[in-house]
Structures are given as structure tokens and as C-alpha cells.
Amino acid sequence: MKVPSAASDQSAVRAPQAGEPAGAGIGSGTGGLVPAPLVGVLNVDKPTGMTSHDVVAAARRALGIRRVGHSGTLDPAATGVLLLCLGPATRLVEYLHALPKTYVAQAMLGIATDTQDVSGQVVAEADASAVTETLVREALGRFQGEIWQTPPMVSALKVGGRRLYERARAGEEVPREPRRVTIHSLSLDRFEPGPRACLWLTVTCSSGTYIRTLVDDLGRALSCGATLVSLRRTAIGQFRVKDAVRLADLGALAASSELAARVVPLAAALAHLSAITLPPAASARVRHGEPIPAPPDCPPGPFRLLDESGDLLAVAEPLRQATRWLLVPRKVFGTAHAAR
């Protein structure tokens, strides 16, 4: 789509020191050329046993950059897609956070725990031998589309100014308001019957869905209890685990020229948002944070505003002003360097 500043949001530019990985700085006192700082979204395969914050800290060390954030927290025991936002890409977390997520989960029937996974204390047991694959499939049908979930006590949500998992560690149990989430698809991939029957699920869901709670609710629906055994996130929107970088490989990739090719530019990272390509005059206005006229029949935003080279200038939203519609920049990136 085409239609008839903010200052560039960049980290300090400096020359890399001896032993630093490529991408740690740009320029040198002698005018030599070095790779530009990494800017964009890096799809990382999070290993088990690490928090999402641990992964961010490890990436900062491996890449030699300080400005790293993430979108889509994973529990320490979970593995899979974790999106690291590098440099100005940290400002896009909210748009990435809203993307649907896909998981592969293993669950065990006949047992329920206080954390809704196998790391917790057993609070109920039952013989699940009577549960058949047909019963499981029928029960799964109740969890399609929009459903209500009560966040688990081990979640990071805040109640009364404290995170729920902190209250849980202190032995507290506090009331939580149910929240509406969307299960886009839910399939049974494998079922092994028995007193402790096991099943494997693939779930695509909205942001904010707790898979452990989905499993716990399924166990209640089957009247035998259930708990989460393992969880792997295989996709966030367009980002797939098959394309993810192993965290252990970051250092070696950063020391080569390969890592830059794995970093998704800002415009491509927001491919789920409609794009509007601007001519030079409108691009100049957007770089300074100024609104521009919206195209006719403008659909709801937000939008990517791109220059003629395809670089991201800003994320904008439509705003009605008197008798016309404007596109108002909400996040401005400015120069081509900041947007790449």
C-alpha cells in the first residue's frame, strides 16, 4: 500500500576492543570498517534449566551488546522459541508479544500437583486406566476457541504488588481472577493408556495462555487429574523452532559473519502488521514523528511505515481528526541504520 523525529534510537557507536565479537561496535579511531551493531530479532532455541532472563544475560555476554530484551517468557523447564530483541528492536516487544504461540506438550493423567507440572507436590492421585483415547478427544473439544483460565500460583502475574510465584514460595494461596484466552487449535498427537496414562498435545494459542493450566483443566474434565510433564514452544507467529539458533552456538556465530544473517530486520520481524510504503516527503515527516494523511479506506492498525527501500521508519496507528484520518507514528526509528 502506498500513500501520496524523532532521533535515531541507537546504542553508542564505538570500535570493538580486542577479543570482542563482531557486531560489538562500529567505526574505529583510524577509520577502519567493522561490522555494524546487530539490530533486529534473533530466534533462539531456549534450553531447559534456564530462565528467559538467563538467556538474555547469556546473549549479552556472547554478542557483546547490552541492549537485549525478549518477547514471550518461558518457564525454566520449558524449551523452544524465545525471541531476543537486539538494540532498537527492544521497542517492538509489545507487537511480538501479541503473536500466537504453538507448543508441543506431554502430560500425565492420574496425578495432580500444586504447580500443575511434575516439579510440584502431588495433591491428588487417581487410576486413569478407564480413560480412553476417545474420551480424551471428546474432552479436548471443550477447550477450543475462547476459554477462561485461572492463572496458576506459579505464574509471574502480580497480585497486590507481588508476583504470584513469590507468594507461592511463601506458602500463600491468593484469589486470582479468571482470564479469557483463545485456543486456536488443539490436537492429540499420541496417547498411551494406563493407570498413569500419557498424552502428547500440540496447541496453538493466544498470548497469556498457560499450558500447565490447560493440562490441569483437562485432567479435571476427565475426572482423574493431569499434570504437565514437558513443554516445548515450536513457534511464535512466523518464527519457527527449526530456524532457531542454539544458545550454545551464539558465541561462535558472533565471531563469524553468520550471525548477522540470522537476525531478522525490524520490518520483516513485524511482517504480521500491514505495511504502507511512503514516498520521500512523507518519510521525512515520519522520521520527525509527524502524522501523515492515511490512505483511503484505511483498515485498523497498527501499521508498518516503510521507506522506499523497505526499511522500517515507524509503527503507526490511525487517528480520526475532524473529517480526515491520519497515521500517527507511535514508535519512530528514523534512519535506515536504526531500522535495519
Secondary structure as UniProt FT lines:
FT   TURN            18..19
FT   TURN            22..23
FT   TURN            29..30
FT   STRAND          40..46
FT   TURN            48..49
FT   HELIX           52..63
FT   STRAND          68..71
FT   TURN            76..77
FT   STRAND          79..86
FT   HELIX           87..92
FT   HELIX           93..97
FT   STRAND          101..109
FT   STRAND          111..113
FT   TURN            114..115
FT   TURN            118..119
FT   STRAND          122..125
FT   TURN            129..130
FT   HELIX           133..140
FT   HELIX           141..143
FT   STRAND          145..149
FT   TURN            153..154
FT   STRAND          158..159
FT   TURN            160..161
FT   STRAND          162..163
FT   HELIX           164..169
FT   TURN            170..171
FT   STRAND          179..192
FT   TURN            195..196
FT   STRAND          198..205
FT   TURN            207..208
FT   HELIX           211..221
FT   TURN            222..223
FT   STRAND          226..236
FT   TURN            237..238
FT   STRAND          239..240
FT   HELIX           241..243
FT   STRAND          245..246
FT   HELIX           247..249
FT   HELIX           250..254
FT   HELIX           259..262
FT   STRAND          263..264
FT   HELIX           266..269
FT   TURN            270..272
FT   STRAND          274..277
FT   HELIX           280..287
FT   TURN            288..289
FT   STRAND          292..293
FT   TURN            296..297
FT   STRAND          303..306
FT   TURN            308..309
FT   STRAND          312..321
FT   TURN            322..323
FT   STRAND          324..332
FT   HELIX           336..339
//
